[in-house]
Amino acid sequence: MRIYVPCDTSARSVGADEVAEIISLAIPGATVVRNGSRGMMWLEPLVEVEAPGGRVAYGPITPADAPDVAAAIADDAPHPLRLGRTDDLSWLAQQNRLTFSRVGVIAPLDADEYEAHGGLAGLRAVLDRDPRHVIEDIVESGLRGRGGAGFPAGIKWRTVAAQSDECKYVCVNADEGDSGTFADRMLMEGDPFTLLEGMAIAGLTVGATQGLIYVRSEYPDAIATVRSAIEIAQARGWLGTDVLGSGCAFTVEVRVGAGSYVCGEETAMLESLEGKRGVVRAKPPLPAIEGLFGHPTLISNVLTMAAVPFIASHGPAAYSELGCGRSLGTQVFQLGGNVRQGGIVETAFGITLRELVEGYGGGTRSGRPVRAVQVGGPLGAYLPASALDVVMDYEALATAGGMLGHGGIVVFDDTVDMAQQARFAMEFCAEESCGKCTPCRIGSTRGVEVIDRIIAGEDREANVVLLEDLCEVMRDGSLCAMGGLTPLPVLSALHSFGEDFQREQA
């Protein structure tokens, strides 16, 4: 008997380690496997039992529930927390899990299981191919950066490959600092070999021999898991001086960030990797031409790089047949905030925000009406409930005045004060600005002061005009997205929820 209990940080935070220990002691003949999380956070810890017809799920199992559940599992008896076959749960059955296909299915560091579930097929497929053809497959697939900008990944690959420099790098930005985002962490903790395989494919294709993963310091479990995965991959010849006997070298190491949000911006990350203060660089030159230590550098987000093995093994058409318009493939959406069923949803572009919030999310946790949803992290727009039917793709969200960002979705009910949310956005920018450019450094500080005056009722009309002018300066004059996008949540709150700025103060 094989019983699966997640080792994901989220599951462990609600007692998964204790549950695993109790079940292991209660059923001595069973093998307890620590897998990643399936992403149904409201059911964690989720326990799965291997059965002839597929795994059977139980959840959420607290340590107090574990003895009774273990007895029911041992006797194959009914139990109130038995949910049925895992694959039949509607939350999972309706998804298109490509990037997350193995997360929650295998033990994260079991290399044999990784291969048995399709791992390394992509890397093996590209070894005998012309790198130019591999790059064109990435272009044809329509894969775009999942870190926020949505830039076509294949164009970056083509640019780095075209550089004649013998020293090139592949850097993965895992500095996942946006509010309501946790997909990078879950993938690194649940299926780290997918990330390493994607990096190896990229490195061998563009001519890089060194890969670096920049992980935020707040992710100790992800850091430990990825480092262990690197050691295993090197021992098996998946990484190292002779990748799978190809004669090509590619190594990977993990670098830990120092807590700066702005290092999620690619050039600030490069500064940090070079041992400097995390400050945004002016562009040009582009990192693809002159990046880490002045050498051509391919920079991608975790989810972007983790999508590469599927494209390499199944072909670009299998990826691009999903999605809509110029937003092809799948997006990993992360549901958080005041939502009843938070977690990971990987599905093709084209789903609506309403389907995510009310369908997958089940509405608000409080049971009150949805008033606002922030899509795209702390720099994303606050969309009102009337905009829930917007299609979740890059262009549709931009038309609606928002952005997709890293796919984080934070839900608010009708008790939220949107004037305070606007203030939070400005204050967040003031706290996290690297300080290099004046519009961001000074503009955000002045912005907090102006919003405070509006809330206090001081010459509201004039201060609203001033706030809009200030946001225009920040948007057009800031060096990077930190200051350039902060006006998005501020102005969306001001224009969609203006009544919150006009309240009489007690």
Buried (B, 14 or more C-beta within 10 A) or exposed (E): EEBBBBBBBBBBEBBBBBBBBBBBEBBEEBEBBBBBBBBBBBBBBBBBBBEEEEBBBBBBBBBEBBEBBBEBBBEEEEBEBBBEBBEEBEBBEEBBBBBBBBBBBBBBBBBEBBBEBBBBBBBBBBBEEEBEEBBBBBBBBBBBBBBBBBEBBBBBBBBBBEBEEEBBBBBBBBBBBBBBBBBBBBBBBBBBBBBBBBBBBBBBBBBBBBBBBBBBEBBEBBBEBBBEBBEBBBEBEBBBEEBBEBEBBBBBEBBBBEEBBBBBBBBBBBBBBEEEEBBBBEEEEBBBBBBBEEBBBBBBBBBBBBBBBBBBBBBBEBBBEBBBEEBBBBBBBBBBBBBBBBBBBBBBBBBBBBBBBBBBBBBBBBEBEBBBBBBBBBBBBBBBBEBBEBBBBBBBBEEBBBBBBBBBBBBBBEEBBBBBBBBBBBBBBBEBBBEBBBBBBBBBBBBBEBBBBBBEEEEBEEBBEBBBEBBEBBBEBBBBBBBBBBBBBBBBBBEBBEEBBEEEEE
